[in-house]
Amino acid sequence: MNINFQSINYVADIKLIEFAEKRIHKITNFYDHIIDVYVYTKVENSSDRINKFVEMKIGIPGDDVIVKKVAKSFEEAINSASDSAERILKKRKEKVRAQG
């Protein structure tokens, strides 16, 4: 599995990148056939404090899974996006099992 991390409008520190990689590796427990994961993080210009945007694009055979989340911190947004991706991949896995 290949993990690509990209920060837009800011410079990401190594702790955030390691946190994202560790959290993404947990997703592989639910779905084995992940080819690559692209994580885009961005600070949006807004007046409220909820301005940390995370988009995960998970490449799997067939379709890609795209999850977008906004939160107060990048860690919170990454956790939320990972949880959503886990649910989506579990459903996809069940669907594949039911068909074959």
Secondary structure, DSSP 8 states (H G I E B T S, - for coil): -EEEEEEESS---HHHHHHHHHHHHHHTTT-S---EEEEEEEE---SSS--EEEEEEEE-SSSEEEEEEEESSHHHHHHHHHHHHHHHHHHHHHHHHHH-
